[in-house]
């Protein structure tokens, strides 16, 4: 009975240890993908919805900070030691943010917060 209890405790510890890298990787993937449109629009000088203002300069700064935060989150997730949990988490976070931006979520978020939206590029 004691051996079963120790084995179960080991499994629970392993499961808890895997959640931190997974969740940090989800955040890293989401932050990294979120940073890309802000950085690109800022660099090319086009306005894009941003809660701190729609100007290209603010978007460029937000994009750089978002990339730095994504790298730090990935570092804190200890990805070399938890490769598969990190890969799965980063993929889920990246996909969620890609769907958010692809569906015009940045424009809807600005509207919900009562902030002005820049004009959308015609498709």
C-alpha positions in Angstrom: 0.0 0.0 0.0 2.8 2.4 0.8 4.5 1.7 -2.5 1.2 2.6 -4.3 0.9 5.8 -2.3 4.5 6.8 -3.2 3.9 6.0 -6.9 0.7 8.0 -6.9 2.4 11.0 -5.2 5.2 10.8 -7.8 2.6 10.9 -10.6 0.8 13.8 -9.1 4.1 15.7 -8.7 5.0 15.0 -12.3 1.6 16.2 -13.5 1.9 19.4 -11.4 5.4 19.9 -12.7 4.1 19.7 -16.3 1.4 22.3 -15.9 3.7 25.2 -15.3 5.7 24.7 -18.5 2.5 24.1 -20.4 0.7 27.2 -19.2 3.8 29.4 -19.6 4.1 28.1 -23.1 0.5 28.8 -23.9 1.1 32.4 -22.8 4.4 32.6 -24.8 2.7 31.4 -27.9 -0.2 33.8 -27.6 2.1 36.8 -26.8 4.5 35.9 -29.6 1.7 35.7 -32.2 0.0 38.8 -30.8 3.2 40.8 -31.1 3.7 40.1 -34.8 0.8 42.2 -36.3 1.6 45.1 -33.9 5.3 45.0 -34.8 4.7 44.7 -38.5 2.1 47.5 -38.7 4.3 49.7 -36.6 7.4 49.1 -38.7 5.5 49.8 -42.0 3.9 52.9 -40.5 0.3 51.8 -40.5 -2.2 52.3 -37.7 -3.5 49.1 -36.0 -5.9 48.7 -33.1 -4.0 48.8 -29.8 -5.3 49.5 -26.3 -2.5 52.1 -25.8 -3.3 53.9 -29.0 -3.4 53.1 -32.7 -0.3 54.9 -33.8 2.5 53.1 -35.6 5.0 54.0 -33.0 2.9 52.6 -30.2 2.3 49.4 -32.2 6.0 49.0 -32.9 6.8 49.4 -29.2 4.0 47.0 -28.2 5.2 44.5 -30.8 8.8 44.6 -29.5 7.7 44.3 -25.9 5.3 41.5 -26.8 8.2 39.5 -28.4 10.4 40.1 -25.4 7.7 38.9 -23.0 7.1 35.8 -25.2 10.8 35.0 -25.1 10.9 35.4 -21.3 7.8 33.2 -20.8 9.4 30.6 -23.0 12.6 30.8 -21.0 10.7 30.5 -17.7 8.8 27.5 -19.1 12.1 25.6 -19.1 11.3 24.3 -22.6 14.4 22.1 -23.0 13.3 20.0 -20.1 9.7 19.9 -21.1 9.8 19.9 -24.9 6.5 18.2 -25.7 4.4 20.1 -23.1 6.0 23.3 -24.2 5.4 22.6 -27.9 1.8 21.7 -27.3 1.2 24.8 -25.1 2.9 27.2 -27.5 0.9 25.8 -30.4 -2.4 26.2 -28.6 -1.6 29.7 -27.5 -0.4 30.7 -31.0 -3.5 29.2 -32.7 -5.8 30.9 -30.3 -4.2 34.3 -30.9 -4.1 33.7 -34.7 -7.8 33.0 -34.7 -8.4 36.1 -32.5 -6.6 38.4 -35.0 -7.9 36.6 -38.1 -11.4 37.2 -36.9 -10.8 40.9 -36.4 -10.6 40.6 -32.6 -8.4 43.6 -32.2 -11.0 45.8 -33.8 -13.8 44.3 -31.7 -11.7 44.7 -28.5 -11.1 48.4 -29.2 -14.8 48.9 -29.9 -15.8 47.1 -26.7 -13.4 49.3 -24.7 -14.8 52.4 -26.4 -11.5 53.2 -28.2 -11.4 54.5 -31.7 -10.5 52.1 -34.5 -8.3 52.9 -37.4 -9.8 52.1 -40.9 -9.5 48.5 -42.0 -7.6 47.6 -45.1 -9.9 46.6 -47.9 -9.7 43.0 -48.9 
